[in-house]
Amino acid sequence: MAAKPSSGGMQPEAQIGTRFLKKPTVVNPREAGIERKNFGRCIYGRIPDRVDKLLENSDPEDIEYYAVDTTPERFWQTIGKDNFCGGLNSAVSERRQLTISTTAFRSMMLEEAYLARFQKPPTLPADATEMTDRRYMTEGATSARALGQFADCLVFRDAAGADTLLRTMPGSDEESAAARAMAPTLGACLMQGQKLTLNVANVRAFAADGLWTRFVRGADRVSAQAN
């Protein structure tokens, strides 16, 4: 589940060091995707309000944990406690190690926060603009700003395709097909001179970022429990 980060852009698979479980082993992509999805659903389902606050105080490269009166270390100590997500103790998860970066965790939570509120794709309003009003955690955050603008463009041009991608299981053939279908939009959203390392995982991450930012953040939000 961990991969070497690239300097080219958002890397949701980058290894940072938040670890769970034990005895890492090779798991096929579909099994890993199911485990990853279940983990994201469990965390968001347990503490949606806390996660929502973290997301409101994040950008594509950082999360301000102090916004919920905690630190990354204390937050992950809580998540890592026995039985926090006890239903994930499958034969697969018991024998492998799950390593999650800050960007990967944020992407997982953006996805679950969006899907908790929308059972079908929302419609862009007639007066929608390509760029949304984002807040960045670091002044002059050039890299994070470029990633945010890319995600905004992606959803502005193909909100339905982005929504379809998030409703697939990570690691599945359906996910790969949905990501490939967005190729024309991905190309159209690259700014001149911009270089991004794109794969299925980070296309999904961009889709989650763009959908959450446009339809959940700062809006009169439907409760995550409503659906």
C-alpha positions in Angstrom: 0.0 0.0 0.0 3.0 2.3 0.4 5.0 3.6 -2.6 7.8 6.0 -3.1 6.6 9.6 -3.3 7.3 11.6 -6.4 8.0 15.3 -6.5 5.6 15.7 -9.4 2.4 16.2 -7.4 -0.1 14.6 -5.1 1.0 11.2 -4.0 -1.7 9.5 -1.9 0.4 6.4 -1.6 3.4 8.1 -0.1 4.9 6.3 3.0 5.1 8.7 5.9 5.0 6.3 8.9 1.5 6.1 10.4 1.3 2.3 10.8 -1.3 -0.2 11.9 -1.4 -4.0 12.2 1.6 -6.2 11.8 3.6 -8.7 9.8 3.4 -7.0 6.4 2.7 -9.2 3.4 1.9 -9.0 -0.2 -1.9 -8.6 -0.9 -3.5 -8.4 -4.3 -4.8 -5.0 -5.3 -8.5 -5.9 -4.9 -7.9 -7.2 -1.4 -5.9 -4.1 -0.5 -8.6 -1.9 -2.0 -11.3 -3.5 0.0 -9.3 -3.2 3.2 -8.5 0.4 2.4 -12.1 1.2 1.7 -13.3 -0.5 4.9 -10.7 1.4 6.9 -11.8 4.7 5.5 -15.5 4.0 6.1 -14.8 2.8 9.6 -12.8 5.9 10.7 -15.3 8.4 9.1 -18.2 6.5 10.5 -16.8 6.5 14.0 -15.8 10.2 14.2 -17.4 12.1 11.4 -17.6 15.5 13.1 -14.0 15.3 14.2 -12.9 14.3 10.7 -15.0 17.1 9.1 -13.2 19.6 11.2 -9.9 18.3 10.2 -10.9 18.4 6.5 -12.0 22.0 6.9 -8.5 22.8 8.1 -6.6 21.0 5.4 -5.2 21.4 1.9 -3.8 19.0 -0.7 -0.5 18.8 1.2 -1.3 19.4 4.9 -3.7 19.0 7.8 -3.9 21.3 10.8 -4.5 18.8 13.6 -4.4 21.6 16.2 -7.8 22.7 14.8 -9.3 19.9 16.8 -7.0 20.4 19.7 -4.7 17.5 19.0 -1.5 16.6 17.3 -0.9 14.0 14.6 0.7 11.7 17.1 -2.2 11.9 19.6 -4.8 11.5 16.8 -3.2 8.4 15.4 -2.6 6.9 18.9 -6.4 7.1 19.3 -7.0 5.6 15.9 -4.5 2.8 16.6 -6.1 1.7 19.8 -7.4 -1.8 19.9 -11.0 -2.2 18.7 -11.3 1.4 17.4 -12.3 -0.3 14.1 -12.6 -3.8 15.4 -14.6 -5.0 12.4 -11.5 -4.8 10.3 -9.8 -7.7 11.9 -10.0 -9.9 8.8 -7.6 -12.6 7.9 -6.0 -10.2 5.5 -5.7 -7.2 7.9 -4.4 -9.3 10.7 -1.3 -10.3 8.8 -0.3 -7.1 7.1 0.8 -3.6 7.9 -1.2 -0.6 6.8 0.9 2.5 6.2 -0.9 5.8 5.5 0.4 9.2 4.6 -1.2 12.5 5.5 -2.3 13.0 1.9 -3.6 9.4 1.7 -5.6 9.8 4.9 -7.0 13.1 3.8 -8.1 11.7 0.4 -9.8 8.7 2.1 -11.7 11.0 4.4 -12.7 13.5 1.7 -14.1 10.6 -0.2 -16.1 9.2 2.7 -17.4 12.7 3.7 -18.6 13.3 0.2 -20.2 9.9 -0.3 -21.9 10.2 3.1 -23.9 13.2 1.9 -24.6 12.3 -1.8 -26.2 9.1 -2.9 -26.1 10.4 -6.5 -24.0 12.9 -8.4 -24.9 16.5 -7.5 -25.5 19.0 -10.3 -23.2 22.0 -10.9 -25.2 25.2 -10.5 -25.6 27.3 -13.6 -23.3 30.0 -12.2 -20.5 27.6 -11.2 -17.0 28.8 -11.8 -14.0 26.5 -12.5 -12.0 27.6 -9.4 -13.4 27.4 -5.9 -12.6 29.6 -2.9 -10.0 27.4 -1.1 -8.0 28.0 2.0 -4.4 26.9 2.1 -2.6 26.0 5.3 0.7 27.6 4.4 1.1 31.2 3.1 2.3 31.1 -0.5 1.6 27.4 -0.8 2.3 27.2 -4.5 2.4 23.4 -4.9 -0.8 22.9 -2.8 -2.5 25.7 -4.8 -1.6 24.0 -8.1 -3.0 20.7 -6.9 -6.2 22.3 -5.7 -6.7 24.1 -9.0 -6.2 20.8 -10.8 -8.9 19.1 -8.7 -11.3 22.0 -9.1 -10.9 21.9 -12.9 -11.4 18.1 -13.0 -14.7 18.3 -11.2 -15.9 21.5 -13.0 -15.4 19.7 -16.3 -16.5 16.2 -15.4 -18.3 16.1 -12.0 -20.2 13.0 -13.1 -17.0 11.1 -14.0 -15.4 12.0 -10.7 -18.4 10.8 -8.8 -18.5 7.6 -10.8 -14.8 7.0 -9.9 -15.5 7.4 -6.1 -18.3 4.9 -6.2 -16.0 2.1 -7.4 -13.9 -0.1 -5.1 -10.2 0.8 -4.9 -8.1 -1.7 -6.7 -10.9 -2.9 -8.9 -11.2 -3.1 -12.7 -14.1 -0.7 -12.4 -11.9 1.8 -10.7 -9.3 1.6 -13.5 -12.0 2.0 -16.2 -13.5 5.0 -14.5 -10.1 6.7 -14.1 -9.2 6.0 -17.8 -12.5 7.5 -18.9 -11.4 10.8 -17.3 -8.2 10.9 -19.4 -9.4 13.7 -21.7 -10.4 15.9 -18.8 -7.1 15.2 -17.0 -5.2 16.4 -20.0 -7.4 19.5 -20.4 -6.8 20.5 -16.8 -3.0 20.4 -16.9 -1.7 23.9 -16.9 1.1 24.8 -19.4 4.3 23.5 -18.0 2.6 21.6 -15.1 3.9 18.1 -14.5 1.9 15.6 -12.5 2.5 11.9 -11.9 -0.9 10.5 -12.6 -2.1 7.0 -11.7 -5.4 5.5 -10.7 -4.9 6.2 -7.0 -4.1 9.9 -7.3 -6.8 10.5 -10.0 -9.2 9.2 -7.4 -7.6 11.5 -4.8 -8.0 14.5 -7.1 -11.7 13.6 -7.7 -12.3 13.3 -4.0 -10.7 16.7 -3.3 -12.6 18.4 -6.1 -16.0 17.0 -5.2 -15.7 17.6 -1.5 -14.4 21.1 -1.9 -17.1 22.1 -4.4 -20.1 20.4 -2.9 -19.4 19.9 0.8 -16.9 22.4 2.1 -18.4 25.8 3.0 -21.9 24.8 1.8 -25.1 24.4 3.8 -24.2 20.8 4.3 -26.5 17.8 4.7 -25.6 15.9 7.8 -23.3 12.9 7.2 -25.8 10.7 9.0 -28.8 11.9 6.9 -28.3 9.3 4.1 
